[in-house]
Amino acid sequence: MLRLEGVEAGYGDVVAVRSVSLEVRAGEIVALIGSNGAGKTTTLRAIAGLLPLRRGSVELEGRRLNGLGSAAVVRAGVAHVPEGRQLFPTMTVGENLELGARTAEGRAYRPQTLARVFDLFPRLAERRAQLAGTLSGGEQQMVAIGRALMARPRLLMLDEPSLGLAPVVVGSIFANLAAINRDGLTILLVEQNVLRALKCSHRAYVLENGTITLSGASATLLADERIKRAYLGR
């Protein structure tokens, strides 16, 4: 579904990722793991059209996304849940969710998708009229994921969905991601909680200093001594 070939991107004179090649197959959850500053967020931003590519290509289902702005990438079928959630705090939960339904398919299926979001996150239905800025961190993450789902994407990208959340809330969020994937949605997950990421995903890539250094089935990487030493403290 998604293919990156030799992607290079950065900020100003700084190259944050170089020669990154990866693929996400339809129906998979693929994790992109690594330490702070490894280039994970930069990779997602490059895919989402928020950061121009310096080299390489990004393709979604064979269609080249290079040069497209973020709105066009969303219309092509990619939804991005950014790090820090980036909600509109003075708007209600319902209004934030409605903002996600800006694609043609999103508008056409808005009632059905909203019902599914409320089925996944019943708390959001209870707080539909509440200002997003007054929610807990976990509830805000639910809104951010729900808003992305409202676009009816074929690929959902998430950047650090567990960041700053209590362990019990993290467990709930990851259970919901598994349910979303069972519905048929393909997921690319950036996550610093390596154990959670590998247990949740089918395959994973390890990004270090802007390059892919390791990849494979998540279960295999979970048993890899290099992963245990570097990320699991074992």
N, C-alpha and C positions, 0 to 999 in steps of 0.2 A: 504493500500500500504506500509506504513512505520509503524513499531512498535518498540518502545523502552520499555524494561522491566528492571527495577531496575538498570539503568545505573549509574555507578560511574566513574568519571574521574577527573584528576587534573594535577598539575605541581609540580614535586618534592615531597615534603612532604605535599603540600597543596592539599586538596580535594576541587575541585571547584563545582562539582555537585554530588549529592548522591541520590540514589533510585529514579531516574527520569524515570517515565513511561508515555508514550504518544503514540498516534497513529494519523496518517494522512491517510484519506481515499482517494481513487482515485477520482480525479476531484475537490478536495477541495483546498481552501486556508486556511491554519491554521497558526495563529500568535502565536509566543512565545514572551511574553512581560515581562518586569521587569526593575528594575533600573540598573544603572551601577554596574558591579561586581556581578550580580545575577547568572551568569553562562550560559547566553544565547549563547555567542560565543563558549564557551567550549563545549556545547551540540552539536552545528553544527560541530565543529571540530572533535568531537568523531564520529559522524555519517559519516563524510567525510573520515575517516581513517587517519586524520592528528594527532590524539591523541589516544593512546591505551586505551582501556577500562580496568578498574581495576576490575569491577564487572558488571554483567548484560549482556544484549544482544541487538543487533540491527538487525532487519530483514527488508528486502525489498521484498515485494510480496512473503513472506514465505522463502526467501533465507537469510541465516545468513551472515551478513557482518563482524562479529567479526574477527579480525586478518587480514583483507584485507588491503593492502596499498591504498593510495589515488587514484592511477591510476586504480586499480582493482575496486574500488567503482564507479568511473566514468564509467568504462566499464559495470558495473552492472546496470547503469541507473540513477545515482545521479550526478547532476551538482551543484557546490557550487560557489556562487558569494560572495567572502570574503569582510569583512569590509575593507574600504580603497581602494577597487577595484583591486589593485595589477596588473596593466597592465605593459607591457614592454614599457617604455616611449620612447626609441630610435627606436622603430619599428612603422610602419604605422598602421593606423586603420585597413586596410585590412589584414595586417600580423597578428595583434593581433586576429582578428576574425578567420582567418584560423587556428591558433593554437588550437582553440577549437574543430576543427573537427578531433580529433585524434582517436575516436572510429570507429569501422567498419561501423556502421550505419551512423555516422557523415560523413565519407568519401564517402559513397555511395550516400548520399543525399545532398552533399555539395552545389551544385548550387541552389537547391530548398530552402534549409534552409537559405542560404545567401540572397536570394531574399526576404524571409519572414522577416529576420532581417532588411533589408533596407526598407521594407514596414512599419514595426513598427517604425523604427528610420530613416526617410528620411535624416536627417542631416548627418548620418554616410556615406551614399552613396556619399554625396557632399564632404565629408572629407576623403574619402577612402585612398587617398595617403598622408594624413597629418600625421605627427608624433603624436603618442598618447599622449606624454608628453606635447604637445602644446595645447591640448584641454581644454575646461572649465571643471569644476567638473561634471556638469550634462552630458556633452558629454562623459566624461570618464566612468560615470556610465552606460550610454547606451552601450558603447563598452563592458564593463564587463558583462552586461546581455546578449548582443549579442553573446559574446564568449562562454558563458555557453550554450546558445541555439544551437550553432553549434555542440555540442556533441549529439544532439537529445535525451536529457534525458527524463525519465518518471517522475522524481521528481526534481524540481528546488528549491534550498535552497538559500535564500538571507539574508545577514547579514548587517543590518543597511543601506538599500539602500538610505535613505533620508539624511544621515549624511553629514553635511556641505553644503547642497544645498539650493538655494533660494526657497521660498514657491511655486512660479509658476512652477519651474522645478520639485519639489517634486510632484505636482499635475499631471504633465505630466508622470512622471515615474510610479506613481500608476495607472494611466489610462492604461498605457501599460501593467502593470502586470495583470490588469483585463482582457485585451484583450488576453494576453497569456493564462490565465486560461480558457477563453471561447473557445480557440482552443483545450482545453482538457488537458493541462499540469497541474499537481498537484504541489502545491507550499507550502513550509514551510518558513515562513517569521519571521525573528527576527527584531524587530523595536522598537526604543525608543519612537517614536512618537505614543503614545498609541491610540490617537483618530484616526489617519490615519489607523493604523493597524487594529483596531476593525471595522472600517467602510469598510475596504477592504476585510476582511476575513470572512469565514463562522463560524469557531470555533477558540477558543484561549485557551492558557494555560498561567498562571501567575507563573513566576519563582522568588522565593525570597530566597536569601542565599543558592542557590544551590538545592532547592527542589521545587516541584510543590505544590503551595498552593491553587490554584483555577483553575477551568476549566469550559468550557461550550460554548454555542452558543454565538457568538460575540455580537449579539444584546442584549442578556441577561446581559452579562458582562458590556456592555456600560451603562446599566441602574443601575448597582450595585453600591450602596452607597460606598462600600469599594474601588472600582475602581475609582469612582469620587473623593474621598478624597485623595487617594494615588497618582494618576497619572494625573488627569484632573484638579486639583486645584479648585474643586467645593464643 
